[in-house]
Amino acid sequence: MTVRLSYENGTIRVDADPGGRGSDDDADRNADRDAPTLPPLPGVETDPRSGTGRAPAYRYAAIRRALEVAGISIDDRVPTWESSAESEAEGGGPGLSLSTDYDLREYQAEALAAWHDADDRGVLELPTGAGKTVIAIRAMVDLGVPALVVVPTVDLLEQWQRELETEFDVPIGRFGGGEQRREPITVSTYDSAYLKAEDVGDAFGLVVFDEVHHLGGEGYRDVARLLAAPARLGLTATFERPDGAHETVAELVGDRVYALDVDDLAGEHLAPYDIRRIEVELTPEERERYDEKQGTFLEYVREAGITFTSGEDYRKLVMRSGNDPRAREALLAKSAAREVMMNADRKLERLADLLERHRDDRVIVFTAHTELVYRISERFLIPAITAETGAAERREILERFREGTYGRVVAANVLDEGVDVPDANVAVVLSGSGSEREFTQRLGRVLRPKEDDGRAILYELVSEETAEERVASRRR
């Protein structure tokens, strides 16, 4: 028996030929009546249109492995990346001819080895600044096959493109930011990969998912499903998602095969750091408004028996607000109370003290609200970066921050991840969510090793006797 595997529109087509020669001759069929039967194959179902087997493309490696274990001959027409790599190789040999001058640190080498040991599949969880890009580049060199790198933002797209063009003496393709150009090494945004995956699913032997936790999003999952690439590398500083979607990521990319946290690397490979919480009082007017609005919210949820022991409870409250005026009033009151505690006036007074104390340092100020960003920018004459800031302006601000023209910037969420942020050594969190991911990303912005071996500092400004105290504790 021979099984032919081929790629079609994001799927693997499985055709079994009992005679092994594609013949319909009766004599051949009788001679091969005792040929081995096709074993159960991962994800393969019968396509009623053709009568052949079909599975999502990401099952390709598992299907091939199952056939090999069963001792069945394979006519594999899926990996067009092999012929692509051969044509690009020096001297016509198999594989891309890639090299790198990077010397891996011990933990980077361990991470890469763990990934190879897992059949070139899996997720590496390392803190921001730990050199995940370097590991991915070494993986490309080791495998020598066409590779697709998928990233969440255009900023990261351009960052990866520059890095790869510097390291490899080959053209670097790009899907996103106004370009659609495929090369053996190509970088794409998740959005562009979603649109292109079905057409290029058989063109790459390796796919690297940067910030791989984004792959848990419902639409982005199809990027991984439609690609046949058997080698899959996920990179992230925070793998697990509160919604549990990291389990889907593990199915599509592989399990987490190596993980280190900030404390494992601080002091040697990352800057040593301190986290300091500063509690501020609400003004009398803010306290009165906070207590009123928070009281309205708490009164309703007590009467409704809502305990918030799970995320479902909050969703139920939102659903109730559609036809229950008191539920809507409670949600609006909660939002108003949150705005008071996160944007407290005395936070700005303490911020002024911190900016004066660290006037010779590189400082990034984080907030949860765009309005507060502009207030801070106007009051302290600090460049502001929000979702409303154009890409060119954002690049200019960060470049001036990198070269030292600006010593501080203020941002609302947009610098948490997916942006190449220059080195800083002080972060001030004026407000944020209870997300561990958000906190880890913000801390990572100040942890790159310093030339003077100095310590990094992250300040959290928290309104005392408010729900923000619990939020801050949860994200720790």
N, C-alpha and C positions, 0 to 999 in steps of 0.2 A: 504493500500500500504506500502511496505517496500522497501527501497533503500539500496542496498549493495554498500559500498565504499571499494575499495582495491587499493593497490599500485602496479604499474607495470612499471618498467624501467623509473622512473622519472616522471610518470604521475599518476593521480587518475582515476581509472576506475569506472564508475557509472552504476550500473545495477538496473533497476527498476523491481520489482516483484509485479504486481497489486494485486495478491492474498495474498501476505504477507507470503506465505509458500513454494514458489518455485515450486508449482504444475502446471502441464499443463492440469489438468482435466477440461473438458468443464463445468461441474457444478460449479466448483470453479470460472471459468472466468465469468460465468453468474451472480453468486452471488456477484461478486466484480465489476460488470459493472459500478456501481456508485461510485467506490472508487475515492479519489482525484487524479487529474492529476498531473504529475510532473511539478513543476514551473520552470521558467527560472533559470538556475544555473550559477554562475560566471565562465566564461571561458570554460564552457562545450560545446563541439561540438560532433556531431555524428561520431563515428569511422566507416567508411564504411566496414572495415574488419570484425568487430564483431557485428555491429549494436548497440553497447552500447555507452554511453556517455564517453567522455575522456577529461581531462583538465590537464594543467601543475601542478605538485605536489604542488607548492606554493599556489595554490588556495584551498587547502584542508580545511583550517579553514573557509574560506568564504562559501564554498559549504555546509559544515556541518551546519553552522549558518543559511543559507537560508532554508535548509530542516527542521531545528528545528522550525523556524518561521512559516513555512507552516504546521506544525503539522504532518509531515511525519515520520514514524518510520524508524530508521536507523540501519542497520546491518554493523557496522563499523569494518572493518578488517585492517585498515591502521596503527593504532598506535602500532606497535610492541614494541615501547619503553616502553609501560606500563607493559608488561610482563617482559621485561628486567629489569626495575626498581624494580618490585616486587621481582624478584629472588635475587636482590642484597641487598634488604632492610633488616635491622635487624629485627628479629622476624617474617619475612614473610609479614609484612605490606606493603601497597602500597607505592610506591615512594622510591627514594634514600634517605638514611639516611646521610645527609650532615650537617655540622655545621661550623661556622666561629667565630673567636674571634674579627673580625673587628667591630669597632663601627663607624657607618657612621657619617660623618659630616652633618650639617643641610642641606646644598645644595645637598649632595649626597643622603640623604634620600628623599628630594623633587624630585630629578631626578628619583629615583627608583619608587616613588609613582606615578609620572606622567606616567611612562612606564606601571605600573600595571593598571592605570586608562584607558589606551589606549588598553586594552585587551592583555597586554604583547606583544605589538608590537611597534616598533618605534626606532628613532635615538636620542641619547643623544650627544649634541655638547658641549664639555667642553675642556678647554685649556690643553696643555701638562702639566703633573705634578698635575692635579686636582684629580687623583685617579679614573679613569674610570674602571680600572681593579677591584678595590674594589667593585664598584657597580655591576659589572657583577658577581662576586663571590657571593654577597648577592642575586642576582636574581636566581642563581643556587640553593642556599640553600632554597629560598622561594618556588620554583617550585618543587624541588625534583625529576626531571626527567633527563634521560640521555641528555647530552649536548655536542654540537660540537662547538669549538671555532676556527674561521678561521682568519688567520693573513697573512700579505703580505710577510714576510721574515722569513728565518730560524732563524735569531737572535731573533725575536719576538716569534717564535715557542718555542725556548729553554727558553726564559724568562717566557712565560706563563706556560710552563711545570713545571719549578722550583717553580713558585708561587703556582700552583695548588697542586703539590706534598707536598709542605710545609703546605698548608691550609687544605687539605682533606686527610683523612686516607684511600684512595682508589687508585688502580692503575690508572695511567693517560695514555691514549692511544695517539698515534702519527701517523699522516700521513705526511711524508716529512722528508727531511734530511737523507734519506737512510733507513727509517723505515716505515712500514705499519702495525700498530698494533691498533686494535679497542678495546676500553673499553667504559663503560657507560659515562665517561668523557674523551673526546678526543680533541686534538689540531691538527690543520692541516694548512698548507700553502694554499693560494688560488689556487696555481697550482695543488697541490695534491688533494684538494677538488674538483676541476674541473674534475679530472680523476676518483674520487671515488664516487661522489655524486649520480650517478644513482644506484650504488650498495647499498649504505647505506642510501638512502633517507627516509626510514621508520624507522630508528633506533634511531633517536633523537627527543625529544620533544621540545628542545630549541636549537637555533643556535645563536651564538654571532659572529658578524662580527666586528673585530677590524680594525681600519682605514677603515671604511665602504665606504668611497668615492671611494676606489679601485673597489668596486662592480659595479661602473658605466662603467667600461671597457667592451667592447663588449663580450669578451670571458668569463669573470668572472661572468657575469650576469646569466649564466647557473647554477652556483653553487647554487644560491638562487632559481632558477626556479625548479630545480630537487629535492630539499629537501621538505618534507612534514611538517616539524616542524612548529606547529602553533605559538609557541612563538619565536619571533625574536627580537634581540637587536643589534642595530648598534652603534658603538662608534667612535667618530672622534673629532678632534679639529677644522676641517674646512669642513663643510658638503657640501656647494654649490660648484659646478664645473663650470668653464667657458663655457664648452660645453653643459651645461644644463642637463647632464646625472644624476644629483642628483634627478631629477623627476622620473627616472626609479628606482633608489635606493629606493625612497619613496614608489613606487608601490610594490616592492619586499620585503621590510623590514618593512615599515611603515613610517609615517610622522615624521619630527623632533618634538619631544614632549617636549624637555627641552633643553635650550641653555643658556650658560653663556660665556662671553668673558674674556680675561685676566684682564681687569680693574675691573671686578666684584669681582675678588678674590685676586688681588694684595694687599699686605700689611697685609692681615690676613691669608689666606690659601696659598698664593703664595708670593714670595719675592716682595717687592716694587721694581720698576725698573725705569730706565731712558733710553731714546733712544737719542743718540747724532749723528748728521750728521756732518761729516768732509769733506769739499770740498778741493780737491787738483788740482793744475794746471798741465796741460800736459806740457812736455818739448817742446821746439821749434820744435824739430824733430817730436815728437808725434803729435803736433798740426797741422803741415803741412800735415802729412799723414792722420790724421783724417779728416781734412777739405776736402782734395782731394777725399777720398773714400766716405765720407758722401755726398759730392757734386754730385758725379757720381750717387749715389743712388737717391737723391732727384730730380735731373734733369730728370731722366727717369720716376719716378712715377708722376711728374707734367705733363709731356708730355703725359703720358698714361692715365691721369685722375684718378689715383688710390688715394683714400683718406684715406684708412685704418679706416673707420668708423665701420667696423666689421671684425671679423676673416676671413670672406669669401674673403675679398680683398687680404689678404696675400696669401691665398691658390690660388687665381687666378694668382697672380704674380708668384708663384712657378710653376703653370701649364704652364704659358707663357714661362718660362725659358727653357722648353723642346724643343721649336722650334723657339724661338726668342733670338738670340745671345745678343742683348742689355739687355733683361730682365735677362739673366744669368749673364751678366757683372754687372748689378745693384745689384743682390743678393750677388755676390762675394764681391763687394765693401762694401755692408752693413755689411757683416760678418767681413771684415777686419777692418772697422771702429769700430765695436763693440769690437773686440779683443784689439784694441788700448786703448779704453776708460776703459775697464774693467781691463786691466793688466798694467795700467800706472805705470811707475817706481816710481813716487813720492808717490804712495800708499804704496810701501814697506818702504820708508823712514818714513812715518807716522806710519806704523805698528811697526817699530823699536822703535819709541817713546812710543807707547802704551804698547808694551811688557815690556819696561823698567819701565814705570809707574806702571804696574800691575804685577811686577815680583813675588809678593807674592800671587797672585790670581790664580784661575783655569780658563784658557783661551781657548776657542775654536775659531779657525779662519776658516771662510767659504769662499770658492771661487766658481766660476762657471766653472773653467777650470782645468783639471788635470795637465797640464804643469806648471801652476802657483803654484799648490800645491807642486810640486817637487822643484821648485825654492825657495820657502819659506822654505821648509824642509831643503834644503842644506845650505841656507844662515843663518838661525837662529837655526839650529840643533833641529828642532821640528819633532816629529814623524808624519808621513803622512798616511792618510787613503783615499784611492780612490777606485773606482770600481775594480781596478787591485789588491787590497790588499786581500790576502787570508783570509778566515774566521778565521783560527787559529791565524794568525798574528794580525788581527783586534781585536780579543778578548783579546790577550795579551796586546796590546797597551791600550785598554780601561780599563783593569784591573789595569795596572800600573798607569793610569791616576786616577782611583778611589782611589787607595791606597796612592797616592801622590808622587810616584816615578817620574812620569811625571807631570809637571804643566801646560802643554799646548799641544794641538794637532791641526793639520790643515787638513781640509777635503774638498773634492769637492762633494757636494750634498749628499753623501751617509749617512751622519749623520742627514739629515733633518727629516727623520721619519723611523720607522721600525727597529731601533737599540736601545738597552738599553744603553743610554749614562749616565755616572756618573755625579754627580753634578758638575756644573761649575757656576761661577758668572759673567764672562765676555765673551761676544761674539763679534767678529769683522767680519763684513761682507765686504769683499773686492770687491765682485761682486756677482750678482745674477740676477734673472729674475724679471718681474713685477708681479709675482704671490703672491697674498695675502696669499695663503696656505703656500708657501715656507717661507715667512717672519714670519708667525705665528709659524711655526714649529721651526724655528731657535731661535726666541725669547723664546719659551717654553723651550729650552735647558738650560737656565740660571735662570729659575723662581722657581725652587723647593725651599721651605723654607730653610733658612740658620740658622745654630745653633746660630750665633751671631746676627741674625736679620738684617744682612747687606743688602744693596741694590744691585740689579743686574744691569748691564749696557750692552747695545747693541750699538756698534759703527757701523755706516755706512760710508764707505769711498767712495766718489762719485767724479768722474772727472767733474770739472765745465765746463759750456758752452758746454755740450755734451748731447746726447739723454739720457745718464744715469740719469740725473736729473729728467727727466720725468718718467723714469722707477722706480726710487726710490719713487717718489711721488705716482705713481700708486699702488705700492705694499703696501703703508701705508693705 
